[in-house]
Amino acid sequence: MKEDKPMVVMHPRYKQLDSLRGLAALSVFFIHIIGKNAVDNPYVDFLKRTPVGIVFNGGAAVMFFFVLSGFVLSLPFVNNEKPLKLTAFYIKRVFRIYPALILAIVLSVLLKEFVYDKFIISPIPDIQSGEWGGFWNWHWNKEHIHELIKTFVLTGPEFNFNLLDPPIWSLVIEMKISILLPFFIMIIARSSAVLNVIFLIIMVCLTYDHAGVWPIGVFYLGILMAKYKDQITNTIQSWPLVILILACCLGIFLYNIGFEFAGKIQQHYALLSHTWNSYIIAVGSCIMMMIVLAKKRLSLFFEHSVFTFLGNISYSFYLIHMPLVIAMSSVFVGRYAFGGLYTFITAFLFALIISYLMLVFIEKPFQRISTKLISRFKVLNSIPI
């Protein structure tokens, strides 16, 4: 007589969260087009001081990505509904991150060599002000080839992730913390709510001033949201409209804490350093994420096909948008009266098209390959924690 296999709970894919990730990626694109310090544009400057500034808050968007990664990656395991196999988890992460990354790096090299014109002044304020100055204005030599190799593998001492595609910095963090993530999932899965909060405080205190590992607390917060998702969403569903509106406002305020409408607070409280800002942004991200999951109308709104399309292509879009912006700016700016507008339109359209092709021909096929490898070779699915 055959033994009954334990039933595995299959979690649905939360399309509304995919949509939020897509909108967050879009905000990163907007901030790279207009520049983080667009002080010469009074309209953008005004909007950044209001809750509408969320549209341009690319820095907060990356914190949202980290929270969402912790949430989504832990959701099947954090309540012990599915066994967590260490090797399988790592293989899926590698096949999820690296294929699109490698193609994005290759595309960046091609754009630098064959499209970018270093003699044309870019319209992006960040470049004009020096933050991205000389972005691709370097020549290949032994040092740069070594840095390119490090870029492909996302590792190396003093790794220069700005060499070709600056958004890669967040993937360096993703891969580092992905190594630790299964162990955090198990700690949270097997601990009480009180202990989990204590562990979060300890984690933040131990890592907040250490470069490269401070986002551990942000990922950890995402895992906690997955652990207590049902309790949190049930509570939100019971809130009256007034409380819900106040919670939404609080979430947006915390998410935008680094922008000028909240900047006056930062000037008076040294506690709100960049790292602590990131933790506050992560809390705001959690509030908005949980509200969207809890309220059916909001969920349906964010499940619209336009939003879900942006969500599906968001990873590749995030990877390739910056090289396209730089390349297109060198093509149009200084040569045409509306060069900045042409840059925006062409970079955005190319990013949408290329991202979709990467989704269809790179991301999805390699995810299927990872699943087949794990199912075919049992040794890759044999180390539980």
C-alpha positions in Angstrom: 0.0 0.0 0.0 1.4 3.4 -1.0 1.9 6.1 1.5 -0.1 9.2 1.1 2.1 12.1 0.1 1.7 15.3 2.2 -0.6 17.8 0.5 1.3 20.9 -0.7 -0.6 24.1 -0.7 -0.2 26.1 -3.9 -0.2 29.8 -3.4 -1.8 31.9 -6.1 0.3 34.5 -7.9 -0.7 37.9 -6.6 -1.1 39.8 -9.9 -1.7 43.1 -8.0 1.7 42.8 -6.4 3.3 42.2 -9.8 1.5 45.4 -10.9 2.9 47.4 -8.0 6.4 46.1 -8.9 5.8 47.3 -12.5 4.8 50.7 -11.4 7.7 50.9 -9.0 10.1 50.1 -12.0 8.4 52.8 -14.0 9.1 55.3 -11.2 12.8 54.4 -11.4 12.7 55.1 -15.2 11.0 58.5 -14.5 13.6 59.6 -12.0 16.4 58.6 -14.3 14.8 60.6 -17.1 14.2 63.8 -15.1 17.1 63.5 -12.6 16.8 63.1 -8.8 17.7 66.7 -8.3 15.5 68.3 -11.0 15.6 71.7 -9.2 15.5 73.5 -12.5 12.0 72.2 -13.1 9.5 73.9 -10.8 6.7 71.6 -11.7 8.6 68.4 -10.9 10.0 70.1 -7.8 6.5 70.9 -6.6 5.1 67.4 -7.3 8.0 65.8 -5.4 6.9 67.7 -2.3 3.5 66.1 -2.4 2.2 62.5 -2.2 2.2 62.5 -6.1 6.0 62.4 -5.7 5.6 58.7 -5.4 5.6 58.6 -9.2 9.2 59.9 -9.2 10.5 58.1 -6.1 12.8 55.6 -7.7 14.9 55.2 -4.6 11.9 54.1 -2.6 10.9 51.8 -5.4 14.1 49.7 -4.8 13.2 49.3 -1.2 9.8 48.2 -2.3 11.5 45.6 -4.6 13.4 44.3 -1.5 10.3 44.0 0.6 8.4 42.3 -2.2 11.3 39.8 -2.7 11.2 38.8 0.9 7.4 38.5 0.8 7.1 36.5 -2.4 10.1 34.2 -2.0 9.0 33.2 1.5 5.3 32.9 1.1 5.2 29.3 0.0 7.4 28.2 3.0 7.0 30.6 5.9 3.9 28.9 7.3 5.4 25.4 6.7 2.9 24.7 3.8 5.7 23.6 1.5 9.1 22.1 2.3 12.0 24.4 1.7 14.9 22.7 -0.2 18.1 24.7 -0.1 19.7 23.7 -3.4 16.4 24.1 -5.2 15.9 27.6 -3.8 19.4 28.7 -4.9 19.1 27.2 -8.4 15.8 29.0 -9.0 17.3 32.3 -7.8 20.3 31.9 -10.1 18.1 31.1 -13.1 15.8 33.9 -12.2 18.4 36.6 -11.9 21.4 35.8 -14.2 20.0 35.1 -17.7 18.3 38.5 -18.1 21.2 40.2 -16.3 23.7 38.8 -18.8 21.7 39.9 -21.7 21.3 43.4 -20.2 25.1 43.6 -19.8 25.6 42.6 -23.4 23.1 45.1 -24.6 24.8 47.8 -22.5 28.2 47.0 -24.1 26.6 47.2 -27.6 24.9 50.5 -26.9 28.1 51.9 -25.4 30.2 50.8 -28.4 27.9 51.5 -31.3 25.3 54.1 -30.2 26.5 56.3 -27.4 28.2 59.6 -28.4 30.3 60.9 -25.5 30.5 64.4 -27.2 26.7 65.0 -26.9 25.6 66.6 -23.6 22.8 64.5 -22.0 19.6 66.2 -20.8 19.5 64.2 -17.6 20.3 66.5 -14.7 22.1 63.7 -12.8 24.7 63.5 -15.6 25.1 67.3 -16.0 25.6 67.6 -12.2 28.3 65.0 -12.1 26.6 62.0 -10.5 26.6 60.1 -13.8 29.3 62.3 -15.4 31.4 60.4 -17.9 29.1 57.4 -17.6 30.4 55.6 -20.6 33.4 57.9 -21.3 36.0 55.3 -20.7 38.1 53.0 -22.9 38.5 49.3 -22.6 41.6 48.2 -20.8 42.6 45.3 -18.6 41.0 46.9 -15.5 37.7 47.5 -17.2 37.6 43.9 -18.6 38.1 42.6 -15.1 35.3 44.8 -13.9 33.1 43.5 -16.8 33.7 39.9 -15.6 32.8 40.8 -12.1 29.7 42.5 -13.4 28.6 39.2 -15.1 29.0 37.3 -11.9 27.8 40.1 -9.5 30.8 39.7 -7.3 34.4 40.8 -6.6 36.2 43.1 -4.1 35.4 46.8 -4.8 33.0 45.7 -7.5 32.2 48.6 -9.8 28.5 48.0 -10.6 28.4 51.5 -12.2 30.6 50.4 -15.1 27.8 49.8 -17.5 24.4 49.6 -15.8 24.0 51.3 -12.4 20.7 49.6 -11.4 22.8 46.4 -11.1 23.7 47.5 -7.5 20.4 46.2 -6.2 21.0 42.8 -7.8 24.3 42.5 -5.9 22.3 42.9 -2.7 19.6 40.5 -4.0 22.2 37.7 -4.6 24.0 38.3 -1.3 20.8 38.2 0.8 19.3 35.3 -1.3 22.1 33.1 0.3 20.8 33.9 3.8 17.1 34.2 3.0 16.1 30.5 3.4 17.6 30.5 7.0 15.6 33.7 7.8 12.5 32.1 6.4 13.0 29.1 8.7 13.7 31.3 11.8 10.5 33.3 11.2 8.4 30.1 10.4 9.4 28.4 13.6 9.2 31.4 16.0 6.4 33.2 17.8 5.3 36.7 16.9 7.1 38.2 19.8 10.4 36.5 19.0 10.1 37.5 15.3 9.8 41.1 16.3 12.8 40.8 18.6 14.8 39.1 15.9 13.9 41.9 13.5 15.1 44.6 15.9 18.3 42.6 16.5 18.9 42.2 12.8 18.4 45.9 12.1 20.7 46.9 15.0 23.4 44.6 13.9 23.4 45.5 10.2 22.2 49.1 9.8 25.6 50.7 9.5 27.3 47.9 7.4 27.4 48.5 3.6 26.0 45.8 1.5 24.1 44.0 4.3 21.9 46.7 5.8 19.0 45.7 3.5 18.7 42.4 5.4 16.2 44.2 7.7 14.1 45.2 4.7 14.0 41.7 3.3 13.3 40.4 6.8 10.3 42.7 7.1 8.9 41.3 3.8 9.2 37.8 5.2 7.2 38.9 8.3 4.5 40.3 6.1 4.2 36.9 4.4 4.1 35.1 7.8 1.3 37.2 9.1 -0.4 38.1 5.8 -3.8 36.6 6.7 -4.0 38.2 10.1 -2.9 41.6 8.8 -5.3 41.6 5.8 -8.2 40.4 7.9 -7.6 43.2 10.3 -7.5 45.8 7.4 -10.7 44.4 6.0 -12.5 45.3 9.3 -11.3 48.9 9.3 -13.9 51.7 8.6 -13.2 53.9 5.6 -11.7 56.8 7.7 -9.1 54.5 9.2 -8.3 53.0 5.8 -7.8 56.4 4.3 -5.5 57.5 7.2 -3.5 54.3 6.8 -3.1 54.9 3.1 -1.9 58.4 3.8 0.5 57.1 6.4 1.9 54.5 4.0 2.5 57.1 1.2 4.0 59.5 3.7 6.5 56.9 5.0 7.2 55.7 1.4 8.1 59.3 0.4 10.0 60.2 3.6 13.1 61.0 1.7 11.4 63.6 -0.5 11.1 67.3 0.3 7.7 67.3 1.8 9.1 65.2 4.6 12.7 66.5 4.3 12.3 69.2 7.0 11.9 66.4 9.5 15.2 64.9 8.4 17.1 68.1 8.8 16.2 68.2 12.6 16.6 64.5 13.4 20.0 62.9 12.7 18.4 59.5 13.3 16.9 59.7 9.9 20.1 58.8 8.0 20.0 57.2 4.6 19.8 53.7 6.1 17.1 54.5 8.6 15.2 56.3 5.8 15.3 53.0 3.9 13.7 51.1 6.8 11.0 53.8 7.1 10.3 53.5 3.4 10.1 49.7 3.8 7.4 50.1 6.4 5.5 52.4 4.1 5.8 49.8 1.4 4.4 47.1 3.7 1.4 49.3 4.6 0.5 49.9 1.0 1.2 46.4 -0.1 -1.1 44.9 2.7 -3.9 47.4 1.9 -3.9 46.4 -1.7 -4.0 42.7 -0.8 -6.8 43.3 1.7 -9.2 45.5 -0.3 -10.8 43.7 -3.2 -11.5 46.8 -5.2 -7.9 47.9 -5.0 -6.8 44.4 -6.0 -9.1 44.4 -9.0 -7.9 47.8 -10.0 -4.2 46.7 -10.0 -5.1 43.5 -11.8 -5.8 45.5 -14.9 -4.0 44.1 -17.9 -1.9 47.3 -18.4 -0.6 47.1 -14.9 0.1 43.4 -15.0 1.9 43.8 -18.3 4.2 46.3 -16.6 4.6 43.9 -13.7 5.5 41.0 -15.9 8.3 42.9 -17.7 9.4 44.8 -14.7 12.6 42.9 -14.0 14.0 43.2 -17.6 12.7 46.8 -17.8 14.5 47.7 -14.7 17.7 46.2 -16.0 17.8 47.8 -19.4 16.1 51.2 -19.1 19.2 53.2 -17.9 21.5 52.1 -20.7 18.7 53.0 -23.2 18.2 56.4 -21.6 21.9 57.2 -21.9 22.2 55.9 -25.4 19.1 57.7 -26.7 20.0 60.9 -25.1 23.3 60.9 -27.0 21.4 60.3 -30.2 18.9 63.1 -29.9 20.0 65.8 -27.4 22.0 68.6 -28.9 20.8 67.7 -32.4 17.1 68.2 -32.2 15.0 70.9 -30.6 13.0 68.4 -28.6 15.8 66.1 -27.9 14.8 65.4 -24.3 11.3 64.4 -25.4 12.6 62.2 -28.2 14.9 60.6 -25.6 12.0 59.9 -23.3 9.8 58.4 -26.0 12.4 56.2 -27.7 14.0 55.0 -24.5 10.6 54.1 -23.1 9.3 52.3 -26.2 12.5 50.4 -26.7 12.5 49.4 -23.1 9.0 48.1 -23.3 9.6 46.1 -26.5 13.0 44.7 -25.4 11.7 43.8 -21.9 8.8 41.9 -23.4 11.1 40.0 -25.7 13.4 39.2 -22.8 10.4 38.0 -20.7 9.3 35.6 -23.5 12.6 34.3 -24.7 14.9 34.6 -21.7 13.1 34.9 -18.4 10.3 32.4 -18.8 12.3 29.7 -20.6 15.1 29.8 -18.1 12.7 29.5 -15.2 11.2 26.4 -16.9 14.7 25.0 -17.3 15.4 25.5 -13.6 12.2 23.6 -12.7 13.0 20.8 -15.0 16.5 20.5 -13.7 15.3 20.3 -10.1 12.6 17.7 -11.0 15.0 15.6 -13.1 18.0 15.5 -10.8 16.9 14.6 -7.3 20.2 15.7 -5.7 19.2 19.3 -6.6 16.1 18.9 -4.4 17.4 16.9 -1.5 18.7 19.4 1.1 15.9 20.5 3.3 16.3 23.0 6.1 
